[in-house]
Amino acid sequence: MIDRAGLAEFLRRRRESLQPEDVGLPRGQRRRTSGLRREEVAALCHMSTDYYARLERERGPQPSEQMIASIAQGLHLSLDERDHLFRLAGQHPPARGVDSEHISPGLLRILDRLADTPAEIVTELGETLRQTPLGVALVGDAVDHTGPARSRGYRWFTDPASRAIYAPEEHAFLSRMYASGLRGLATLRGPGSRAAHYADLLLARSEEFRVLWDAHEIGIRPHDVKRFVHPEVGALELNCQTLLDPDQSHRLFVYTAVPGSESYEKLQLLSVIGAPSVTTR
């Protein structure tokens, strides 16, 4: 059963404890509010201000699990705080571990400070959970996928368009890397895991994947330098740094170019023009 008073108080306290810079928002010169405004939290949680305000006023319908998860992420809650929020809302907390899509506050704080850098947070199966604006400009919106297609490895073998952003000479290596990575995960997580399920789907759909799967390659690591071909700015060579959240196997990928290089200048241009037409679907 929903605890409306407890839920409202918890939401107010968490909102008031956050500052704009904590969540990647500008403070502004005339700000008087202590903590975040309701409309700012609503935007972070991808819901209307009216809906969020009713929760803080102990009104409105019982929030769905999806809505509570969105609020937990928008308020940068820890896993313990997320679980507490679910219970206050009368819902069972989601499972923890490698299948969890709740991003840790630490990774979110880092991502929020990378607005001028291509970066993304992904699961161990290559499902993109968050991107910076320049990350979207570089490779397209990788968050807005559903089902198995959320996995970049799955898209690689089932959607030829997903390969267009990568240099053609890299394709053979990337195919081997994705097959190798999925085999390692399917073995690690075991039968019945999502990794094993994705492997079964790909074995049924892709001849290329079947050939690579039968090769039993393991441990093929990604190159430190990624080679992209962007439709607006052309070829880019970007270094990729990775930060791992070991509790949930989420990875933060940050793409940078050598200062003064041609790729650096192209990234600067991309940050200005954006690329709304780019897609990895």
C-alpha positions as CSV (number, residue, x, y, z in Angstrom):
1,M,0.0,0.0,0.0
2,I,1.2,3.5,-0.9
3,D,2.4,5.6,2.0
4,R,1.4,9.0,0.7
5,A,2.7,11.1,3.6
6,G,6.0,9.2,3.7
7,L,6.4,9.4,-0.1
8,A,5.7,13.1,-0.2
9,E,8.1,13.9,2.6
10,F,10.9,11.8,1.1
11,L,10.5,13.4,-2.3
12,R,10.6,16.9,-0.7
13,R,13.7,16.2,1.3
14,R,15.6,14.7,-1.6
15,R,14.6,17.6,-3.9
16,E,15.7,20.2,-1.4
17,S,19.0,18.5,-0.8
18,L,20.0,18.7,-4.4
19,Q,21.6,21.7,-6.0
20,P,21.4,22.5,-9.8
21,E,25.0,21.8,-10.3
22,D,24.5,18.3,-8.7
23,V,22.4,17.3,-11.6
24,G,24.1,19.2,-14.5
25,L,21.7,22.3,-14.4
26,P,22.8,25.9,-14.5
27,R,22.2,27.8,-11.2
28,G,21.3,31.2,-12.6
29,Q,22.1,34.5,-10.9
30,R,18.8,35.2,-9.2
31,R,18.1,31.8,-7.8
32,R,16.4,31.9,-4.3
33,T,15.1,28.4,-4.1
34,S,16.9,26.1,-1.6
35,G,17.5,22.9,-3.6
36,L,15.8,22.1,-6.9
37,R,12.5,23.5,-8.1
38,R,9.6,21.1,-8.7
39,E,9.6,21.8,-12.4
40,E,13.4,21.0,-12.6
41,V,12.8,17.7,-10.9
42,A,9.9,16.9,-13.2
43,A,12.0,17.6,-16.2
44,L,14.8,15.4,-14.9
45,C,12.2,12.6,-14.3
46,H,10.5,13.1,-17.7
47,M,7.1,13.8,-16.3
48,S,4.8,16.8,-16.0
49,T,5.3,19.3,-13.2
50,D,1.7,18.9,-12.2
51,Y,2.1,15.1,-11.8
52,Y,5.2,15.5,-9.7
53,A,3.7,18.3,-7.6
54,R,0.7,16.1,-6.7
55,L,3.0,13.4,-5.3
56,E,4.6,15.9,-3.0
57,R,1.1,17.1,-2.0
58,E,0.0,13.5,-1.1
59,R,-2.4,13.4,-4.1
60,G,-2.8,11.7,-7.4
61,P,-2.8,8.1,-8.5
62,Q,-0.4,5.5,-7.3
63,P,2.8,5.8,-9.4
64,S,3.7,2.9,-11.7
65,E,7.0,1.0,-11.3
66,Q,8.3,2.8,-14.4
67,M,7.4,6.2,-13.0
68,I,9.1,5.5,-9.7
69,A,12.2,4.2,-11.5
70,S,12.3,7.5,-13.5
71,I,11.9,9.5,-10.3
72,A,14.7,7.6,-8.6
73,Q,17.0,8.2,-11.5
74,G,16.0,11.9,-11.8
75,L,16.7,12.5,-8.1
76,H,20.1,10.7,-8.3
77,L,19.1,8.2,-5.6
78,S,21.4,5.5,-4.4
79,L,20.2,1.9,-4.6
80,D,19.1,1.9,-1.0
81,E,17.2,5.1,-1.5
82,R,15.7,3.8,-4.7
83,D,14.4,0.7,-2.9
84,H,13.0,2.8,-0.1
85,L,11.2,5.0,-2.7
86,F,9.6,1.9,-4.3
87,R,8.3,0.7,-0.9
88,L,6.9,4.1,0.0
89,A,5.0,4.0,-3.3
90,G,3.6,0.6,-2.6
91,Q,5.8,-1.2,-5.2
92,H,8.3,-4.0,-5.0
93,P,11.9,-2.7,-5.6
94,P,13.5,-4.0,-8.8
95,A,16.3,-6.6,-8.7
96,R,19.8,-5.4,-8.1
97,G,22.9,-6.6,-9.9
98,V,23.9,-6.8,-13.5
99,D,20.3,-6.6,-14.8
100,S,19.6,-3.4,-13.0
101,E,19.4,-0.2,-15.1
102,H,19.5,2.2,-12.2
103,I,22.6,4.3,-12.7
104,S,24.6,5.1,-9.6
105,P,24.7,8.7,-8.5
106,G,28.4,8.8,-8.9
107,L,28.4,7.9,-12.6
108,L,25.5,10.3,-13.2
109,R,27.4,13.2,-11.5
110,I,30.4,12.5,-13.8
111,L,28.2,12.3,-16.9
112,D,26.4,15.5,-16.0
113,R,29.8,17.3,-16.1
114,L,30.7,16.1,-19.6
115,A,28.2,18.2,-21.5
116,D,30.9,19.2,-24.0
117,T,32.2,15.7,-24.5
118,P,30.8,12.6,-26.2
119,A,30.0,10.1,-23.4
120,E,27.5,7.4,-22.6
121,I,26.6,5.0,-19.9
122,V,26.0,1.4,-21.0
123,T,25.1,-2.0,-19.5
124,E,27.4,-5.0,-19.9
125,L,25.2,-6.0,-22.9
126,G,25.8,-2.7,-24.6
127,E,22.4,-1.2,-23.8
128,T,22.9,2.6,-23.7
129,L,21.2,4.1,-20.6
130,R,22.3,7.7,-20.9
131,Q,24.2,9.9,-23.4
132,T,25.6,13.4,-23.3
133,P,24.3,15.8,-26.0
134,L,27.5,15.5,-27.9
135,G,27.3,11.7,-27.6
136,V,24.0,11.8,-29.4
137,A,25.5,14.2,-32.0
138,L,28.3,11.7,-32.6
139,V,26.5,8.4,-32.9
140,G,22.8,9.2,-32.8
141,D,20.2,8.5,-30.1
142,A,21.1,5.1,-28.8
143,V,18.7,5.2,-25.8
144,D,15.5,5.1,-27.7
145,H,15.5,1.4,-28.6
146,T,13.3,-1.4,-27.3
147,G,13.6,-5.1,-26.8
148,P,16.9,-6.9,-27.8
149,A,17.6,-4.0,-30.2
150,R,18.7,-2.0,-27.2
151,S,21.9,-4.0,-27.3
152,R,24.4,-2.5,-29.7
153,G,25.9,-6.0,-30.3
154,Y,22.4,-7.3,-31.3
155,R,21.9,-4.3,-33.6
156,W,25.3,-4.8,-35.2
157,F,24.2,-8.2,-36.6
158,T,20.6,-7.5,-37.3
159,D,20.5,-3.9,-38.6
160,P,23.1,-3.0,-41.3
161,A,22.4,0.7,-40.8
162,S,23.9,0.5,-37.3
163,R,27.4,0.0,-38.9
164,A,27.4,3.1,-41.0
165,I,28.9,5.3,-38.2
166,Y,32.0,3.1,-37.9
167,A,34.9,3.0,-40.4
168,P,34.4,0.1,-42.8
169,E,37.9,-1.3,-42.2
170,E,36.9,-1.8,-38.5
171,H,33.7,-3.8,-39.2
172,A,35.3,-7.3,-39.3
173,F,37.1,-6.7,-36.0
174,L,34.0,-5.3,-34.4
175,S,31.9,-8.3,-35.5
176,R,34.5,-10.6,-33.8
177,M,34.6,-8.4,-30.7
178,Y,30.8,-8.4,-30.3
179,A,30.5,-12.2,-30.8
180,S,33.4,-12.8,-28.4
181,G,31.9,-10.5,-25.7
182,L,28.5,-12.1,-25.9
183,R,29.9,-15.6,-25.7
184,G,31.9,-14.6,-22.6
185,L,28.8,-13.1,-20.9
186,A,26.5,-16.0,-21.8
187,T,29.0,-18.3,-20.2
188,L,29.5,-16.1,-17.1
189,R,25.8,-15.4,-16.6
190,G,24.6,-18.9,-17.5
191,P,21.6,-20.4,-19.3
192,G,18.5,-18.4,-18.8
193,S,20.4,-15.1,-18.7
194,R,19.6,-12.3,-21.1
195,A,23.1,-12.8,-22.7
196,A,22.2,-16.4,-23.5
197,H,18.8,-15.3,-24.8
198,Y,20.4,-12.7,-27.1
199,A,22.9,-15.3,-28.4
200,D,20.0,-17.7,-29.3
201,L,18.2,-14.9,-31.1
202,L,21.3,-14.0,-33.1
203,L,22.1,-17.6,-33.9
204,A,18.6,-17.8,-35.5
205,R,18.9,-14.5,-37.4
206,S,22.5,-13.9,-38.5
207,E,24.7,-16.2,-40.6
208,E,27.7,-14.0,-39.8
209,F,27.1,-14.4,-36.1
210,R,26.8,-18.1,-36.4
211,V,30.2,-18.4,-38.1
212,L,31.8,-16.2,-35.5
213,W,30.0,-18.0,-32.6
214,D,31.3,-21.3,-33.9
215,A,34.9,-20.0,-33.8
216,H,34.7,-19.8,-30.0
217,E,36.8,-16.7,-29.7
218,I,37.0,-15.2,-26.2
219,G,38.6,-12.1,-24.8
220,I,38.7,-9.8,-27.8
221,R,39.1,-6.3,-26.3
222,P,38.0,-3.1,-28.0
223,H,40.7,-0.8,-29.4
224,D,41.7,2.2,-27.4
225,V,41.2,4.4,-30.5
226,K,37.7,4.3,-32.1
227,R,37.3,5.3,-35.8
228,F,34.0,6.9,-36.7
229,V,32.6,8.1,-40.0
230,H,30.2,10.9,-39.3
231,P,27.8,12.0,-42.1
232,E,28.4,15.7,-41.3
233,V,32.0,16.1,-40.3
234,G,33.6,13.0,-41.8
235,A,36.2,10.6,-40.3
236,L,37.2,10.9,-36.6
237,E,39.7,9.1,-34.5
238,L,38.7,9.3,-30.8
239,N,40.3,7.8,-27.7
240,C,37.9,5.9,-25.5
241,Q,38.3,6.0,-21.7
242,T,36.2,3.6,-19.6
243,L,35.0,3.9,-16.0
244,L,33.4,0.8,-14.5
245,D,30.7,0.5,-11.8
246,P,31.5,-3.0,-10.6
247,D,28.3,-3.4,-8.5
248,Q,26.1,-3.2,-11.6
249,S,28.5,-3.7,-14.5
250,H,27.7,-0.3,-15.9
251,R,30.4,1.4,-17.9
252,L,30.9,5.1,-18.6
253,F,32.5,5.6,-22.0
254,V,34.2,8.9,-22.7
255,Y,35.4,9.8,-26.2
256,T,38.1,12.4,-26.6
257,A,40.4,13.6,-29.4
258,V,44.0,14.7,-29.2
259,P,44.1,18.5,-28.8
260,G,45.1,20.2,-32.0
261,S,44.3,17.2,-34.2
262,E,41.9,17.2,-37.1
263,S,39.5,15.0,-35.1
264,Y,39.6,17.6,-32.2
265,E,38.6,20.4,-34.6
266,K,35.8,18.2,-36.0
267,L,34.5,17.5,-32.5
268,Q,34.4,21.2,-31.9
269,L,32.4,21.7,-35.0
270,L,30.0,18.9,-34.1
271,S,29.3,20.5,-30.8
272,V,28.0,23.5,-32.6
273,I,26.1,21.9,-35.5
274,G,24.8,18.8,-33.7
275,A,23.5,15.9,-35.7
276,P,19.8,15.3,-35.1
277,S,19.5,13.3,-38.3
278,V,22.1,10.7,-37.2
279,T,20.7,7.4,-36.1
280,T,22.1,4.0,-35.1
281,R,18.9,2.2,-35.7
